[in-house]
Amino acid sequence: MNKVSTYIRESYRELLEKVTWPTWTQLQQSTVIVLVATLIITAMVAVMDFGSNQVLKLIYSLFKN
Protein backbone atom coordinates (compact mmCIF):
# COMPACT_ATOMS: atom_id res chain seq x y z
CA MET A 1 0.00 0.00 0.00
CA ASN A 2 2.98 2.27 0.62
CA LYS A 3 4.00 2.03 -3.05
CA VAL A 4 0.55 3.11 -4.17
CA SER A 5 0.48 6.17 -1.93
CA THR A 6 4.02 7.11 -2.99
CA TYR A 7 3.02 6.79 -6.64
CA ILE A 8 -0.04 9.00 -6.15
CA ARG A 9 1.95 11.60 -4.21
CA GLU A 10 4.73 11.73 -6.83
CA SER A 11 2.24 11.87 -9.69
CA TYR A 12 0.45 14.80 -8.07
CA ARG A 13 3.75 16.61 -7.48
CA GLU A 14 4.77 16.03 -11.09
CA LEU A 15 1.48 17.46 -12.35
CA LEU A 16 1.98 20.58 -10.26
CA GLU A 17 5.68 21.21 -10.83
CA LYS A 18 6.83 19.56 -14.06
CA VAL A 19 3.88 19.63 -16.47
CA THR A 20 3.62 22.68 -18.70
CA TRP A 21 -0.04 23.57 -19.00
CA PRO A 22 -1.25 25.63 -21.98
CA THR A 23 -2.45 29.17 -21.49
CA TRP A 24 -6.11 30.01 -22.06
CA THR A 25 -5.26 31.55 -25.45
CA GLN A 26 -3.28 28.50 -26.55
CA LEU A 27 -6.13 26.24 -25.46
CA GLN A 28 -8.66 28.27 -27.45
CA GLN A 29 -6.42 28.24 -30.55
CA SER A 30 -5.93 24.49 -30.30
CA THR A 31 -9.67 23.98 -29.92
CA VAL A 32 -10.40 26.05 -33.03
CA ILE A 33 -7.79 24.10 -35.00
CA VAL A 34 -9.34 20.79 -33.95
CA LEU A 35 -12.85 22.00 -34.82
CA VAL A 36 -11.80 23.26 -38.26
CA ALA A 37 -9.89 20.05 -38.99
CA THR A 38 -12.92 18.02 -37.91
CA LEU A 39 -15.22 19.99 -40.21
CA ILE A 40 -12.82 19.61 -43.16
CA ILE A 41 -12.43 15.87 -42.65
CA THR A 42 -16.20 15.48 -42.23
CA ALA A 43 -16.78 17.33 -45.50
CA MET A 44 -14.20 15.17 -47.28
CA VAL A 45 -15.81 11.96 -46.03
CA ALA A 46 -19.27 13.23 -47.05
CA VAL A 47 -18.04 14.03 -50.57
CA MET A 48 -16.36 10.61 -50.88
CA ASP A 49 -19.54 8.91 -49.60
CA PHE A 50 -21.72 10.80 -52.07
CA GLY A 51 -19.31 10.06 -54.93
CA SER A 52 -19.03 6.36 -54.19
CA ASN A 53 -22.80 6.17 -53.83
CA GLN A 54 -23.27 7.70 -57.28
CA VAL A 55 -20.67 5.40 -58.87
CA LEU A 56 -22.27 2.32 -57.33
CA LYS A 57 -25.72 3.42 -58.52
CA LEU A 58 -24.31 3.79 -62.03
CA ILE A 59 -22.69 0.34 -61.90
CA TYR A 60 -25.86 -1.27 -60.54
CA SER A 61 -27.96 0.39 -63.23
CA LEU A 62 -25.76 -1.16 -65.93
CA PHE A 63 -26.55 -4.67 -64.71
CA LYS A 64 -30.23 -4.09 -64.01
CA ASN A 65 -32.70 -5.81 -66.32
Beta strands, then each sheet from edge to edge (+ up, - down):
end
